[in-house]
Amino acid sequence: MTDPLTELLDGQRIREVVLRYCRGIDRLDFDLVRSAYHLGGIDHHTGFDGTVDEYVEWVRPLLSGFTGTMHIVGNHLCELHGDQAVAETYGTAVHWGSPESDPRRNFISGFRYVDHMAERDGRWAIVERFAVREWTHSTVGAQLAPEGNGPRGSRDADDPYYVLARRIQDG
């Protein structure tokens, strides 16, 4: 029988794989995206099936066509089987871009990540992912400009997260 604390920690590490992937996609940090997969990992997305390296080369130009994306994850259930796991994560992905009238650049979709995860050399990562698109809604005409000045995200090293992380790391 597996130790309950080990199961709890493994479940958290698996959830963090999903969160790192989402941050990598939203910040266009493709090294971070790759780090969510084991070498040779497989991805199945709407319009794509292949290895993680092929996926990154496929998704990079698609994402650069958006002003931004935001992946919000909710329900996460993980079934551990030793050093293997099946994880299901529900989420919502928001996409925005120009022109604002283009529904292919401005939409929200509901998805599930169904992941085969494995622990290899002490690291949990994706072996195979099914990114299941459940629904998509256009947000054309629904977005508003910010109500005032304030922090804004960016898709590079100037994003507030990366600035703060560097500041803390540099002491």
C-alpha positions in Angstrom: 0.0 0.0 0.0 1.3 3.5 -0.9 1.9 6.0 1.8 -0.9 8.6 1.9 1.7 11.5 2.2 3.5 10.2 -0.9 0.2 10.1 -2.8 -0.6 13.6 -1.7 2.8 14.9 -2.7 2.7 13.1 -6.1 -0.8 14.4 -6.8 0.5 18.0 -6.1 3.5 17.5 -8.3 1.3 16.2 -11.1 -1.0 19.2 -10.8 2.0 21.5 -10.9 3.0 19.9 -14.3 -0.4 21.1 -15.6 0.1 24.6 -14.2 3.6 24.9 -15.6 2.3 23.9 -19.0 -0.4 26.6 -18.8 2.0 29.3 -17.7 4.4 28.3 -20.5 1.6 28.6 -23.1 0.3 31.9 -21.8 3.7 33.5 -21.5 5.1 32.0 -24.8 7.8 30.2 -22.7 8.2 27.1 -24.8 11.1 25.7 -22.7 8.6 25.7 -19.8 6.0 24.0 -22.1 8.5 21.3 -23.1 9.4 20.8 -19.4 5.9 19.5 -18.7 6.5 16.5 -21.0 8.9 13.7 -20.9 11.3 13.4 -23.8 9.3 12.0 -26.8 6.0 12.9 -25.1 2.9 12.8 -27.3 0.3 15.5 -27.6 -3.2 15.3 -29.2 -4.8 18.7 -29.8 -7.6 19.9 -32.1 -5.8 20.0 -35.4 -2.6 18.3 -34.2 -1.1 14.9 -33.2 2.6 14.4 -32.6 5.6 14.7 -30.3 6.1 17.5 -27.9 8.8 19.1 -30.1 6.5 18.9 -33.1 3.7 20.4 -30.9 5.8 23.3 -29.8 6.7 24.1 -33.5 3.0 23.8 -34.4 1.6 25.9 -31.6 4.3 28.7 -31.5 3.1 30.5 -34.7 -0.6 30.0 -33.7 -0.1 31.6 -30.3 1.9 34.5 -31.7 -1.3 35.4 -33.7 -3.0 36.3 -30.4 -2.4 39.3 -28.2 -2.8 37.0 -25.3 -4.2 33.8 -23.8 -5.2 32.8 -20.3 -5.6 29.2 -19.3 -7.6 28.8 -16.0 -7.7 25.3 -14.5 -10.3 24.0 -12.1 -11.2 20.4 -11.3 -8.2 18.1 -11.2 -8.4 14.4 -10.4 -5.4 12.2 -10.5 -5.4 8.4 -10.2 -2.0 7.1 -9.2 -0.7 3.7 -10.2 2.8 3.5 -8.7 5.0 5.6 -11.0 2.2 6.0 -13.6 -0.9 8.2 -13.3 -4.0 9.3 -15.2 -4.9 12.9 -14.6 -8.0 14.7 -15.8 -8.0 18.5 -15.5 -10.9 20.8 -16.5 -10.2 24.3 -17.7 -11.2 27.4 -19.5 -9.0 29.1 -22.1 -9.5 32.7 -23.0 -8.0 34.0 -26.3 -7.9 37.6 -27.5 -6.3 39.4 -30.5 -6.7 41.6 -33.4 -8.9 42.4 -35.1 -11.3 42.4 -32.2 -14.1 41.5 -34.7 -12.5 38.2 -35.6 -14.1 35.3 -33.7 -11.1 33.1 -34.4 -8.9 35.6 -32.5 -11.4 36.3 -29.7 -13.0 33.3 -28.0 -13.3 31.2 -24.8 -13.2 27.5 -24.9 -13.8 24.8 -22.3 -11.4 21.9 -22.3 -10.2 18.9 -20.4 -6.6 17.7 -20.3 -6.5 13.9 -20.1 -2.9 13.0 -19.3 -0.9 9.9 -18.9 1.8 11.0 -16.5 4.8 9.1 -15.3 7.5 9.6 -12.8 11.0 9.1 -14.2 14.2 9.9 -12.4 12.2 11.6 -9.7 10.3 13.9 -12.1 6.6 13.7 -13.0 5.8 14.7 -16.5 3.4 14.1 -19.4 3.8 10.9 -21.5 0.7 11.5 -23.6 -1.9 14.3 -23.5 -5.4 14.5 -25.0 -6.5 18.1 -25.0 -10.2 17.6 -25.3 -12.1 20.7 -26.5 -15.6 20.6 -25.1 -17.0 23.9 -26.3 -16.1 27.2 -27.8 -17.8 30.6 -27.6 -16.9 33.8 -29.4 -16.2 36.9 -27.3 -16.4 39.4 -30.2 -18.0 42.6 -28.9 -17.8 41.4 -25.3 -14.3 42.7 -24.3 -13.8 46.0 -22.6 -10.7 48.2 -22.3 -9.1 48.4 -18.8 -10.7 50.9 -16.5 -7.4 52.6 -15.7 -3.7 52.4 -15.5 -2.2 49.4 -13.7 -0.1 46.3 -14.1 -0.5 44.5 -17.4 0.7 41.1 -18.4 3.2 40.5 -21.2 4.2 37.4 -23.1 8.0 37.8 -22.5 10.5 38.3 -19.7 8.9 41.6 -18.8 5.8 40.0 -17.4 5.3 40.9 -13.7 5.8 37.2 -12.7 9.3 37.0 -14.3 10.3 40.4 -13.1 9.4 39.5 -9.5 11.0 36.0 -9.7 14.2 37.6 -11.0 14.2 40.2 -8.2 13.8 37.5 -5.5 16.4 35.2 -7.0 18.9 38.0 -7.3 18.3 38.9 -3.7 
